[in-house]
Amino acid sequence: MPTFLTQQETLDMFFLEMRSRVLELAAGLDRLDFAHAESDPQRTASRQDQLKHAVGALLDEAPQRTQRIQLIFSDPYDAAWRTR
């Protein structure tokens, strides 16, 4: 039978790694703020929208954040993908 960690044990074990990743994300968003505009603003806006949506999902307390965020960055299913 698996043994699950308490929230405190999980924070003790993963806090520094999680903090580092949040800071890395913040640094990436800061780089976007200071970057020059792209030649394809629609593509850039779409990707920025995906990031904003994903950050919103991180803050949402609904279950399965990982799955929901993965779907934000995934292309819709195409049954004919092998024929291309």
N, C-alpha and C positions, 0 to 999 in steps of 0.2 A: 504494500500500500504506500503511495507516495506521501512524503511529508512536505507540507507547504510552509513557507516562511511567513512570519508575521509582517505587517507593514513596516514596523520598526526595523526588523532584520533586513528586509528588502531595501529600505532606505540606507541602512548602514552599509550594505554590500554594494549598492549601485549609485548612490547619490553623486559621487565625484564624476563618474562616467556620464551620468545624465546631465549634470551641470555643464560639463565640458561640451556635450553635444548641443545643448541649448545656446551656449555662448558661440559655438561654431555657426549655428543657424543665424543668430543675430549678426555675426560678422558678415556672413554671406548676404543678408538682406541689406546691411549697411553698404556693402560693395555695390549692390544694385542701385541704391539711392545715389551714389556718386558716379556711376558709369554713364557714358555717353549713350544717346539714343541709338537704337538699332536701325538698320535699313528695312527691316520687316517688323514694323511696330505691332501688327496683328499677332504674329507668332510670339513676340515677346510678351504682349499683354496676356495671351492665353496661358503661357507658362507661369507668369506672375499670378494670375488668377488661381491656377492650380496650387501654387505655394500658399497663397492666402487661405484657400479652402482647406488645405491640409493643416495649416497652423490652427485654424478654427476647430478642426476635428481633434487636434491634440488637446485643446482646452475643454472640449465637450466631454462630459462624464459618462456618455453612453458607452455601452460595452463594445468590444472588438474594434478599438481604435486602429490597430495595425491593418486589419482587413479593409476598413473603410478608407484609410489613407492609401493603401495599395490600389484600391479601385479608382481613386481620384487620379492617379498617375497612369492608369492602364487604358489602353485603347479598347473600344467596344469590341465584343466578340464578333468575329466574321467567319461564318461557316465555310466560306470559299477561300480561306487563307492559303491553302495548299495549292490552289490552282493559279496563283499569281506568280 
